[in-house]
């Protein structure tokens, strides 16, 4: 089992920075139109495991389909390092782009497929 750890995360240019505490035991590869086009690998954390550090208020918002997920992009480099929404239980969650976490070798992960295309 993976170890719970605090990771530093950021967009490509570093304008948006945050910390997320997760164990990376459950990483999701969603096949919805935006995740598949952007190559997102996601892990989900509740608000108490997410800490904004810099630039989070400057991000641009994009919503599509049912408009229940806030896809947030750095206005400078365009990277979506995380998004927000509600989990199946209705509670606020952060969807962290694992590819934006420092020190993570994504080739060592086993992402779970998620069929977001048909939702």
N, CA, C and O atoms as CSV, one atom per row, in Angstrom:
chain,resi,resn,atom,element,x,y,z
A,1,UNK,N,N,0.836,-1.188,0.000
A,1,UNK,CA,C,0.000,0.000,0.000
A,1,UNK,C,C,0.879,1.249,0.000
A,1,UNK,O,O,1.928,1.289,0.644
A,2,UNK,N,N,0.439,2.250,-0.722
A,2,UNK,CA,C,1.184,3.501,-0.816
A,2,UNK,C,C,1.133,4.252,0.511
A,2,UNK,O,O,0.233,4.054,1.326
A,3,UNK,N,N,2.104,5.099,0.697
A,3,UNK,CA,C,2.243,5.853,1.935
A,3,UNK,C,C,1.610,7.245,1.804
A,3,UNK,O,O,1.794,7.923,0.793
A,4,UNK,N,N,0.858,7.667,2.842
A,4,UNK,CA,C,0.292,9.018,2.874
A,4,UNK,C,C,1.441,10.009,2.981
A,4,UNK,O,O,2.309,9.890,3.846
A,5,UNK,N,N,1.428,10.989,2.085
A,5,UNK,CA,C,2.537,11.921,1.991
A,5,UNK,C,C,2.008,13.286,1.549
A,5,UNK,O,O,0.979,13.364,0.878
A,6,UNK,N,N,2.700,14.353,1.919
A,6,UNK,CA,C,2.355,15.686,1.443
A,6,UNK,C,C,3.234,16.003,0.240
A,6,UNK,O,O,4.462,15.958,0.318
A,7,UNK,N,N,2.576,16.325,-0.879
A,7,UNK,CA,C,3.261,16.634,-2.125
A,7,UNK,C,C,3.103,18.112,-2.447
A,7,UNK,O,O,2.052,18.699,-2.189
A,8,UNK,N,N,4.138,18.708,-3.005
A,8,UNK,CA,C,4.037,20.048,-3.565
A,8,UNK,C,C,3.567,19.891,-5.003
A,8,UNK,O,O,4.051,19.026,-5.733
A,9,UNK,N,N,2.624,20.730,-5.401
A,9,UNK,CA,C,2.111,20.701,-6.760
A,9,UNK,C,C,2.128,22.083,-7.367
A,9,UNK,O,O,2.066,23.089,-6.661
A,10,UNK,N,N,2.213,22.124,-8.700
A,10,UNK,CA,C,2.234,23.418,-9.378
A,10,UNK,C,C,1.920,23.234,-10.854
A,10,UNK,O,O,2.035,22.138,-11.404
A,11,UNK,N,N,1.522,24.330,-11.477
A,11,UNK,CA,C,1.374,24.351,-12.933
A,11,UNK,C,C,2.768,24.383,-13.554
A,11,UNK,O,O,3.764,24.344,-12.831
A,12,UNK,N,N,2.851,24.452,-14.861
A,12,UNK,CA,C,4.152,24.420,-15.545
A,12,UNK,C,C,5.023,25.627,-15.221
A,12,UNK,O,O,6.221,25.479,-14.979
A,13,UNK,N,N,4.437,26.813,-15.214
A,13,UNK,CA,C,5.230,28.026,-14.981
A,13,UNK,C,C,5.435,28.331,-13.496
A,13,UNK,O,O,6.250,29.188,-13.153
A,14,UNK,N,N,4.715,27.647,-12.616
A,14,UNK,CA,C,4.873,27.849,-11.175
A,14,UNK,C,C,4.021,28.940,-10.583
A,14,UNK,O,O,4.110,29.200,-9.383
A,15,UNK,N,N,3.186,29.597,-11.391
A,15,UNK,CA,C,2.322,30.653,-10.856
A,15,UNK,C,C,1.300,30.084,-9.871
A,15,UNK,O,O,1.029,30.699,-8.839
A,16,UNK,N,N,0.727,28.909,-10.182
A,16,UNK,CA,C,-0.233,28.241,-9.303
A,16,UNK,C,C,0.519,27.166,-8.524
A,16,UNK,O,O,1.111,26.261,-9.113
A,17,UNK,N,N,0.491,27.273,-7.191
A,17,UNK,CA,C,1.188,26.318,-6.339
A,17,UNK,C,C,0.279,25.901,-5.198
A,17,UNK,O,O,-0.536,26.685,-4.712
A,18,UNK,N,N,0.434,24.646,-4.777
A,18,UNK,CA,C,-0.377,24.106,-3.692
A,18,UNK,C,C,0.336,22.911,-3.083
A,18,UNK,O,O,1.350,22.446,-3.604
A,19,UNK,N,N,-0.207,22.418,-1.971
A,19,UNK,CA,C,0.229,21.173,-1.359
A,19,UNK,C,C,-0.985,20.274,-1.232
A,19,UNK,O,O,-2.086,20.743,-0.942
A,20,UNK,N,N,-0.784,18.988,-1.448
A,20,UNK,CA,C,-1.860,18.013,-1.315
A,20,UNK,C,C,-1.334,16.801,-0.566
A,20,UNK,O,O,-0.252,16.291,-0.857
A,21,UNK,N,N,-2.118,16.351,0.403
A,21,UNK,CA,C,-1.745,15.162,1.157
A,21,UNK,C,C,-2.557,13.991,0.621
A,21,UNK,O,O,-3.786,13.993,0.680
A,22,UNK,N,N,-1.849,12.984,0.096
A,22,UNK,CA,C,-2.514,11.817,-0.485
A,22,UNK,C,C,-1.575,10.628,-0.434
A,22,UNK,O,O,-0.384,10.781,-0.164
A,23,UNK,N,N,-2.109,9.441,-0.693
A,23,UNK,CA,C,-1.258,8.251,-0.692
A,23,UNK,C,C,-1.034,7.685,-2.091
A,23,UNK,O,O,-0.268,6.732,-2.243
A,24,UNK,N,N,-1.668,8.232,-3.103
A,24,UNK,CA,C,-1.541,7.807,-4.501
A,24,UNK,C,C,-1.870,6.328,-4.711
A,24,UNK,O,O,-1.483,5.743,-5.723
A,25,UNK,N,N,-2.583,5.722,-3.756
A,25,UNK,CA,C,-3.014,4.327,-3.912
A,25,UNK,C,C,-4.112,4.221,-4.958
A,25,UNK,O,O,-4.226,3.209,-5.649
A,26,UNK,N,N,-4.918,5.268,-5.070
A,26,UNK,CA,C,-5.981,5.270,-6.062
A,26,UNK,C,C,-5.809,6.461,-6.990
A,26,UNK,O,O,-6.215,7.581,-6.679
A,27,UNK,N,N,-5.208,6.196,-8.118
A,27,UNK,CA,C,-5.048,7.195,-9.167
A,27,UNK,C,C,-5.992,6.794,-10.294
A,27,UNK,O,O,-6.064,5.624,-10.669
A,28,UNK,N,N,-6.705,7.764,-10.822
A,28,UNK,CA,C,-7.735,7.512,-11.826
A,28,UNK,C,C,-7.297,8.058,-13.184
A,28,UNK,O,O,-6.746,9.155,-13.284
A,29,UNK,N,N,-7.552,7.273,-14.214
A,29,UNK,CA,C,-7.378,7.714,-15.590
A,29,UNK,C,C,-8.768,7.767,-16.209
A,29,UNK,O,O,-9.343,6.739,-16.564
A,30,UNK,N,N,-9.297,8.975,-16.331
A,30,UNK,CA,C,-10.657,9.178,-16.840
A,30,UNK,C,C,-10.617,9.326,-18.363
A,30,UNK,O,O,-9.689,9.915,-18.917
A,31,UNK,N,N,-11.635,8.784,-19.026
A,31,UNK,CA,C,-11.685,8.876,-20.489
A,31,UNK,C,C,-12.667,9.932,-20.992
A,31,UNK,O,O,-13.042,9.909,-22.164
A,32,UNK,N,N,-13.091,10.862,-20.124
A,32,UNK,CA,C,-13.977,11.926,-20.598
A,32,UNK,C,C,-13.217,12.788,-21.602
A,32,UNK,O,O,-11.997,12.679,-21.722
A,33,UNK,N,N,-13.929,13.631,-22.309
A,33,UNK,CA,C,-13.319,14.391,-23.394
A,33,UNK,C,C,-12.166,15.277,-22.932
A,33,UNK,O,O,-11.162,15.371,-23.638
A,34,UNK,N,N,-12.269,15.924,-21.785
A,34,UNK,CA,C,-11.190,16.827,-21.372
A,34,UNK,C,C,-10.015,16.071,-20.747
A,34,UNK,O,O,-8.860,16.392,-21.024
A,35,UNK,N,N,-10.300,15.070,-19.905
A,35,UNK,CA,C,-9.208,14.322,-19.267
A,35,UNK,C,C,-8.375,13.565,-20.297
A,35,UNK,O,O,-7.147,13.536,-20.209
A,36,UNK,N,N,-9.041,12.958,-21.265
A,36,UNK,CA,C,-8.293,12.196,-22.269
A,36,UNK,C,C,-7.470,13.121,-23.166
A,36,UNK,O,O,-6.344,12.778,-23.528
A,37,UNK,N,N,-8.004,14.273,-23.526
A,37,UNK,CA,C,-7.247,15.194,-24.380
A,37,UNK,C,C,-6.071,15.830,-23.638
A,37,UNK,O,O,-5.046,16.140,-24.245
A,38,UNK,N,N,-6.217,16.022,-22.336
A,38,UNK,CA,C,-5.157,16.673,-21.564
A,38,UNK,C,C,-4.226,15.675,-20.879
A,38,UNK,O,O,-3.210,16.075,-20.310
A,39,UNK,N,N,-4.555,14.385,-20.924
A,39,UNK,CA,C,-3.698,13.361,-20.323
A,39,UNK,C,C,-3.675,13.381,-18.810
A,39,UNK,O,O,-2.657,13.052,-18.200
A,40,UNK,N,N,-4.791,13.765,-18.191
A,40,UNK,CA,C,-4.827,13.877,-16.737
A,40,UNK,C,C,-4.825,12.512,-16.054
A,40,UNK,O,O,-5.518,11.590,-16.484
A,41,UNK,N,N,-4.044,12.396,-14.994
A,41,UNK,CA,C,-4.119,11.297,-14.037
A,41,UNK,C,C,-4.504,11.958,-12.729
A,41,UNK,O,O,-3.848,12.907,-12.299
A,42,UNK,N,N,-5.556,11.473,-12.090
A,42,UNK,CA,C,-6.133,12.187,-10.955
A,42,UNK,C,C,-6.113,11.385,-9.663
A,42,UNK,O,O,-6.266,10.163,-9.664
A,43,UNK,N,N,-5.921,12.094,-8.573
A,43,UNK,CA,C,-6.164,11.573,-7.245
A,43,UNK,C,C,-7.075,12.600,-6.567
A,43,UNK,O,O,-7.009,13.790,-6.873
A,44,UNK,N,N,-7.909,12.144,-5.662
A,44,UNK,CA,C,-8.919,13.017,-5.064
A,44,UNK,C,C,-8.660,13.184,-3.577
A,44,UNK,O,O,-8.391,12.215,-2.866
A,45,UNK,N,N,-8.744,14.435,-3.112
A,45,UNK,CA,C,-8.517,14.724,-1.701
A,45,UNK,C,C,-9.596,15.676,-1.184
A,45,UNK,O,O,-10.089,16.523,-1.929
A,46,UNK,N,N,-9.961,15.535,0.089
A,46,UNK,CA,C,-10.909,16.474,0.702
A,46,UNK,C,C,-10.198,17.794,1.021
A,46,UNK,O,O,-8.968,17.854,1.018
A,47,UNK,N,N,-10.968,18.848,1.295
A,47,UNK,CA,C,-10.376,20.175,1.545
A,47,UNK,C,C,-9.310,20.199,2.638
A,47,UNK,O,O,-8.349,20.961,2.541
A,48,UNK,N,N,-9.464,19.386,3.666
A,48,UNK,CA,C,-8.481,19.407,4.756
A,48,UNK,C,C,-7.118,18.820,4.334
A,48,UNK,O,O,-6.143,18.937,5.076
A,49,UNK,N,N,-7.050,18.199,3.162
A,49,UNK,CA,C,-5.797,17.647,2.655
A,49,UNK,C,C,-5.260,18.463,1.472
A,49,UNK,O,O,-4.386,18.003,0.738
A,50,UNK,N,N,-5.793,19.671,1.298
A,50,UNK,CA,C,-5.369,20.559,0.216
A,50,UNK,C,C,-5.037,21.917,0.808
A,50,UNK,O,O,-5.817,22.474,1.580
A,51,UNK,N,N,-3.874,22.450,0.443
A,51,UNK,CA,C,-3.457,23.763,0.956
A,51,UNK,C,C,-2.986,24.629,-0.209
A,51,UNK,O,O,-1.960,24.326,-0.818
A,52,UNK,N,N,-3.718,25.706,-0.535
A,52,UNK,CA,C,-3.261,26.634,-1.562
A,52,UNK,C,C,-1.991,27.340,-1.085
A,52,UNK,O,O,-1.873,27.690,0.089
A,53,UNK,N,N,-1.051,27.547,-1.995
A,53,UNK,CA,C,0.194,28.226,-1.647
A,53,UNK,C,C,0.326,29.545,-2.402
A,53,UNK,O,O,0.643,30.573,-1.803
A,54,UNK,N,N,0.084,29.523,-3.712
A,54,UNK,CA,C,0.234,30.752,-4.508
A,54,UNK,C,C,-0.590,30.666,-5.783
A,54,UNK,O,O,-0.752,29.589,-6.357
A,55,UNK,N,N,-1.106,31.802,-6.219
A,55,UNK,CA,C,-1.723,31.938,-7.527
A,55,UNK,C,C,-3.064,31.283,-7.753
A,55,UNK,O,O,-3.570,31.313,-8.875
A,56,UNK,N,N,-3.662,30.692,-6.736
A,56,UNK,CA,C,-4.908,29.961,-6.960
A,56,UNK,C,C,-6.071,30.878,-7.326
A,56,UNK,O,O,-7.000,30.448,-8.011
A,57,UNK,N,N,-6.035,32.123,-6.885
A,57,UNK,CA,C,-7.116,33.059,-7.208
A,57,UNK,C,C,-7.010,33.615,-8.627
A,57,UNK,O,O,-7.960,34.217,-9.129
A,58,UNK,N,N,-5.873,33.419,-9.267
A,58,UNK,CA,C,-5.681,33.950,-10.619
A,58,UNK,C,C,-6.142,32.974,-11.710
A,58,UNK,O,O,-6.141,33.329,-12.889
A,59,UNK,N,N,-6.530,31.772,-11.339
A,59,UNK,CA,C,-6.850,30.746,-12.330
A,59,UNK,C,C,-8.121,31.066,-13.114
A,59,UNK,O,O,-9.001,31.793,-12.652
A,60,UNK,N,N,-8.181,30.504,-14.300
A,60,UNK,CA,C,-9.356,30.626,-15.160
A,60,UNK,C,C,-10.222,29.383,-14.986
A,60,UNK,O,O,-9.709,28.277,-14.816
A,61,UNK,N,N,-11.516,29.572,-15.030
A,61,UNK,CA,C,-12.487,28.490,-14.824
A,61,UNK,C,C,-13.049,28.016,-16.153
A,61,UNK,O,O,-13.368,28.814,-17.035
A,62,UNK,N,N,-13.164,26.698,-16.277
A,62,UNK,CA,C,-13.830,26.096,-17.435
A,62,UNK,C,C,-14.748,25.003,-16.930
A,62,UNK,O,O,-14.343,24.160,-16.130
A,63,UNK,N,N,-15.996,25.017,-17.402
A,63,UNK,CA,C,-16.967,23.974,-17.087
A,63,UNK,C,C,-17.591,23.495,-18.385
A,63,UNK,O,O,-17.693,24.250,-19.351
A,64,UNK,N,N,-18.008,22.237,-18.402
A,64,UNK,CA,C,-18.701,21.716,-19.579
A,64,UNK,C,C,-19.678,20.640,-19.137
A,64,UNK,O,O,-19.740,20.293,-17.958
A,65,UNK,N,N,-20.427,20.125,-20.070
A,65,UNK,CA,C,-21.407,19.061,-19.836
A,65,UNK,C,C,-22.385,19.477,-18.725
A,65,UNK,O,O,-23.153,20.421,-18.911
A,66,UNK,N,N,-22.368,18.802,-17.599
A,66,UNK,CA,C,-23.310,19.098,-16.508
A,66,UNK,C,C,-22.864,20.261,-15.629
A,66,UNK,O,O,-23.588,20.672,-14.723
A,67,UNK,N,N,-21.675,20.788,-15.896
A,67,UNK,CA,C,-21.125,21.946,-15.177
A,67,UNK,C,C,-21.036,21.731,-13.667
A,67,UNK,O,O,-21.346,22.632,-12.887
A,68,UNK,N,N,-20.609,20.531,-13.258
A,68,UNK,CA,C,-20.484,20.230,-11.833
A,68,UNK,C,C,-19.024,20.175,-11.380
A,68,UNK,O,O,-18.746,20.109,-10.183
A,69,UNK,N,N,-18.088,20.201,-12.340
A,69,UNK,CA,C,-16.671,20.186,-12.007
A,69,UNK,C,C,-16.066,21.513,-12.461
A,69,UNK,O,O,-16.281,21.953,-13.590
A,70,UNK,N,N,-15.312,22.139,-11.568
A,70,UNK,CA,C,-14.596,23.366,-11.904
A,70,UNK,C,C,-13.196,22.984,-12.366
A,70,UNK,O,O,-12.338,22.635,-11.555
A,71,UNK,N,N,-12.975,23.051,-13.663
A,71,UNK,CA,C,-11.638,22.827,-14.226
A,71,UNK,C,C,-10.932,24.165,-14.158
A,71,UNK,O,O,-11.392,25.145,-14.744
A,72,UNK,N,N,-9.813,24.212,-13.444
A,72,UNK,CA,C,-9.102,25.463,-13.190
A,72,UNK,C,C,-7.760,25.445,-13.904
A,72,UNK,O,O,-6.997,24.487,-13.780
A,73,UNK,N,N,-7.474,26.501,-14.648
A,73,UNK,CA,C,-6.282,26.581,-15.477
A,73,UNK,C,C,-5.456,27.804,-15.127
A,73,UNK,O,O,-6.000,28.871,-14.841
A,74,UNK,N,N,-4.148,27.646,-15.151
A,74,UNK,CA,C,-3.257,28.788,-14.978
A,74,UNK,C,C,-3.434,29.704,-16.192
A,74,UNK,O,O,-3.409,29.227,-17.326
A,75,UNK,N,N,-3.614,31.017,-15.972
A,75,UNK,CA,C,-3.798,31.933,-17.099
A,75,UNK,C,C,-2.523,32.165,-17.917
A,75,UNK,O,O,-2.589,32.681,-19.032
A,76,UNK,N,N,-1.382,31.790,-17.375
A,76,UNK,CA,C,-0.118,32.001,-18.081
A,76,UNK,C,C,0.276,30.787,-18.920
A,76,UNK,O,O,0.513,30.918,-20.121
A,77,UNK,N,N,0.350,29.600,-18.296
A,77,UNK,CA,C,0.825,28.414,-19.030
A,77,UNK,C,C,-0.296,27.485,-19.483
A,77,UNK,O,O,-0.064,26.608,-20.315
A,78,UNK,N,N,-1.513,27.658,-18.950
A,78,UNK,CA,C,-2.651,26.864,-19.391
A,78,UNK,C,C,-2.792,25.500,-18.757
A,78,UNK,O,O,-3.682,24.740,-19.139
A,79,UNK,N,N,-1.941,25.161,-17.799
A,79,UNK,CA,C,-1.980,23.833,-17.184
A,79,UNK,C,C,-3.070,23.760,-16.120
A,79,UNK,O,O,-3.225,24.663,-15.297
A,80,UNK,N,N,-3.824,22.652,-16.160
A,80,UNK,CA,C,-4.806,22.358,-15.103
A,80,UNK,C,C,-4.116,21.461,-14.086
A,80,UNK,O,O,-4.014,20.250,-14.287
A,81,UNK,N,N,-3.642,22.054,-12.997
A,81,UNK,CA,C,-2.939,21.256,-11.996
A,81,UNK,C,C,-3.899,20.648,-10.975
A,81,UNK,O,O,-3.550,19.696,-10.277
A,82,UNK,N,N,-5.104,21.201,-10.890
A,82,UNK,CA,C,-6.161,20.596,-10.073
A,82,UNK,C,C,-7.495,21.200,-10.472
A,82,UNK,O,O,-7.556,22.225,-11.150
A,83,UNK,N,N,-8.554,20.549,-10.040
A,83,UNK,CA,C,-9.907,21.053,-10.231
A,83,UNK,C,C,-10.690,20.802,-8.954
A,83,UNK,O,O,-10.187,20.171,-8.025
A,84,UNK,N,N,-11.911,21.291,-8.908
A,84,UNK,CA,C,-12.745,21.068,-7.727
A,84,UNK,C,C,-14.134,20.609,-8.141
A,84,UNK,O,O,-14.575,20.820,-9.271
A,85,UNK,N,N,-14.797,19.985,-7.207
A,85,UNK,CA,C,-16.159,19.525,-7.424
A,85,UNK,C,C,-16.643,18.801,-6.184
A,85,UNK,O,O,-16.050,18.910,-5.110
A,86,UNK,N,N,-17.710,18.075,-6.344
A,86,UNK,CA,C,-18.267,17.304,-5.228
A,86,UNK,C,C,-18.107,15.821,-5.530
A,86,UNK,O,O,-18.281,15.377,-6.664
A,87,UNK,N,N,-17.771,15.064,-4.486
A,87,UNK,CA,C,-17.663,13.621,-4.608
A,87,UNK,C,C,-19.043,12.988,-4.658
A,87,UNK,O,O,-20.049,13.685,-4.532
A,88,UNK,N,N,-19.100,11.680,-4.839
A,88,UNK,CA,C,-20.392,10.978,-4.886
A,88,UNK,C,C,-21.236,11.183,-3.626
A,88,UNK,O,O,-22.461,11.076,-3.669
A,89,UNK,N,N,-20.574,11.479,-2.504
A,89,UNK,CA,C,-21.289,11.706,-1.240
A,89,UNK,C,C,-21.753,13.158,-1.089
A,89,UNK,O,O,-22.359,13.506,-0.076
A,90,UNK,N,N,-21.475,14.013,-2.091
A,90,UNK,CA,C,-21.898,15.411,-2.052
A,90,UNK,C,C,-20.914,16.345,-1.369
A,90,UNK,O,O,-21.152,17.551,-1.308
A,91,UNK,N,N,-19.816,15.812,-0.854
A,91,UNK,CA,C,-18.829,16.636,-0.161
A,91,UNK,C,C,-17.814,17.209,-1.149
A,91,UNK,O,O,-17.499,16.598,-2.169
A,92,UNK,N,N,-17.311,18.401,-0.817
A,92,UNK,CA,C,-16.303,19.070,-1.635
A,92,UNK,C,C,-15.051,18.207,-1.755
A,92,UNK,O,O,-14.599,17.615,-0.775
A,93,UNK,N,N,-14.495,18.142,-2.966
A,93,UNK,CA,C,-13.269,17.389,-3.222
A,93,UNK,C,C,-12.374,18.187,-4.167
A,93,UNK,O,O,-12.843,19.029,-4.932
A,94,UNK,N,N,-11.099,17.907,-4.096
A,94,UNK,CA,C,-10.125,18.442,-5.040
A,94,UNK,C,C,-9.638,17.285,-5.902
A,94,UNK,O,O,-9.256,16.236,-5.384
A,95,UNK,N,N,-9.651,17.478,-7.211
A,95,UNK,CA,C,-9.133,16.498,-8.159
A,95,UNK,C,C,-7.732,16.968,-8.541
A,95,UNK,O,O,-7.576,17.932,-9.290
A,96,UNK,N,N,-6.734,16.290,-8.030
A,96,UNK,CA,C,-5.343,16.690,-8.211
A,96,UNK,C,C,-4.757,15.999,-9.433
A,96,UNK,O,O,-4.845,14.778,-9.563
A,97,UNK,N,N,-4.165,16.772,-10.323
A,97,UNK,CA,C,-3.475,16.220,-11.481
A,97,UNK,C,C,-2.131,15.680,-10.991
A,97,UNK,O,O,-1.208,16.447,-10.716
A,98,UNK,N,N,-2.031,14.361,-10.887
A,98,UNK,CA,C,-0.843,13.713,-10.334
A,98,UNK,C,C,0.412,14.083,-11.123
A,98,UNK,O,O,1.509,14.113,-10.566
A,99,UNK,N,N,0.256,14.363,-12.405
A,99,UNK,CA,C,1.413,14.745,-13.229
A,99,UNK,C,C,2.008,16.091,-12.801
A,99,UNK,O,O,3.119,16.430,-13.209
A,100,UNK,N,N,1.281,16.856,-11.984
A,100,UNK,CA,C,1.765,18.157,-11.520
A,100,UNK,C,C,2.365,18.101,-10.115
A,100,UNK,O,O,2.742,19.136,-9.565
A,101,UNK,N,N,2.457,16.910,-9.532
A,101,UNK,CA,C,3.036,16.765,-8.199
A,101,UNK,C,C,4.537,16.511,-8.309
A,101,UNK,O,O,4.974,15.651,-9.074
A,102,UNK,N,N,5.317,17.259,-7.547
A,102,UNK,CA,C,6.776,17.109,-7.557
A,102,UNK,C,C,7.174,15.741,-7.012
A,102,UNK,O,O,6.614,15.264,-6.025
A,103,UNK,N,N,8.151,15.119,-7.669
A,103,UNK,CA,C,8.730,13.887,-7.167
A,103,UNK,C,C,7.932,12.625,-7.414
A,103,UNK,O,O,8.243,11.585,-6.834
A,104,UNK,N,N,6.912,12.681,-8.258
A,104,UNK,CA,C,6.101,11.500,-8.545
A,104,UNK,C,C,6.504,10.936,-9.904
A,104,UNK,O,O,6.477,11.641,-10.913
A,105,UNK,N,N,6.876,9.670,-9.919
A,105,UNK,CA,C,7.175,8.969,-11.162
A,105,UNK,C,C,5.894,8.246,-11.576
A,105,UNK,O,O,5.583,7.183,-11.038
A,106,UNK,N,N,5.159,8.806,-12.515
A,106,UNK,CA,C,3.855,8.235,-12.884
A,106,UNK,C,C,3.983,6.846,-13.501
A,106,UNK,O,O,3.001,6.106,-13.546
A,107,UNK,N,N,5.165,6.478,-13.973
A,107,UNK,CA,C,5.335,5.132,-14.544
A,107,UNK,C,C,5.269,4.046,-13.477
A,107,UNK,O,O,5.119,2.870,-13.807
A,108,UNK,N,N,5.380,4.421,-12.195
A,108,UNK,CA,C,5.292,3.436,-11.112
A,108,UNK,C,C,3.863,3.263,-10.609
A,108,UNK,O,O,3.608,2.406,-9.762
A,109,UNK,N,N,2.931,4.060,-11.115
A,109,UNK,CA,C,1.534,4.013,-10.663
A,109,UNK,C,C,0.711,3.077,-11.542
A,109,UNK,O,O,1.069,2.799,-12.686
A,110,UNK,N,N,-0.387,2.603,-10.988
A,110,UNK,CA,C,-1.323,1.766,-11.734
A,110,UNK,C,C,-2.676,2.470,-11.741
A,110,UNK,O,O,-3.521,2.201,-10.887
A,111,UNK,N,N,-2.886,3.368,-12.701
A,111,UNK,CA,C,-4.145,4.125,-12.724
A,111,UNK,C,C,-5.354,3.207,-12.967
A,111,UNK,O,O,-5.300,2.269,-13.762
A,112,UNK,N,N,-6.435,3.513,-12.256
A,112,UNK,CA,C,-7.703,2.827,-12.433
A,112,UNK,C,C,-8.467,3.517,-13.554
A,112,UNK,O,O,-8.633,4.736,-13.512
A,113,UNK,N,N,-8.934,2.784,-14.545
A,113,UNK,CA,C,-9.751,3.420,-15.587
A,113,UNK,C,C,-11.097,3.867,-15.014
A,113,UNK,O,O,-11.694,3.174,-14.189
A,114,UNK,N,N,-11.559,5.023,-15.458
A,114,UNK,CA,C,-12.868,5.528,-15.084
A,114,UNK,C,C,-13.579,5.960,-16.345
A,114,UNK,O,O,-13.034,6.733,-17.133
A,115,UNK,N,N,-14.783,5.474,-16.546
A,115,UNK,CA,C,-15.545,5.775,-17.759
A,115,UNK,C,C,-16.342,7.070,-17.586
A,115,UNK,O,O,-17.552,7.041,-17.366
A,116,UNK,N,N,-15.651,8.200,-17.687
A,116,UNK,CA,C,-16.311,9.497,-17.600
A,116,UNK,C,C,-16.987,9.887,-18.904
A,116,UNK,O,O,-17.844,10.771,-18.916
A,117,UNK,N,N,-16.618,9.253,-19.981
A,117,UNK,CA,C,-17.201,9.567,-21.296
A,117,UNK,C,C,-18.694,9.306,-21.319
A,117,UNK,O,O,-19.438,10.048,-21.960
A,118,UNK,N,N,-19.145,8.269,-20.635
A,118,UNK,CA,C,-20.554,7.882,-20.691
A,118,UNK,C,C,-21.366,8.404,-19.505
A,118,UNK,O,O,-22.462,7.903,-19.253
A,119,UNK,N,N,-20.863,9.382,-18.779
A,119,UNK,CA,C,-21.607,9.914,-17.625
A,119,UNK,C,C,-22.332,11.166,-17.980
A,119,UNK,O,O,-23.008,11.750,-17.132
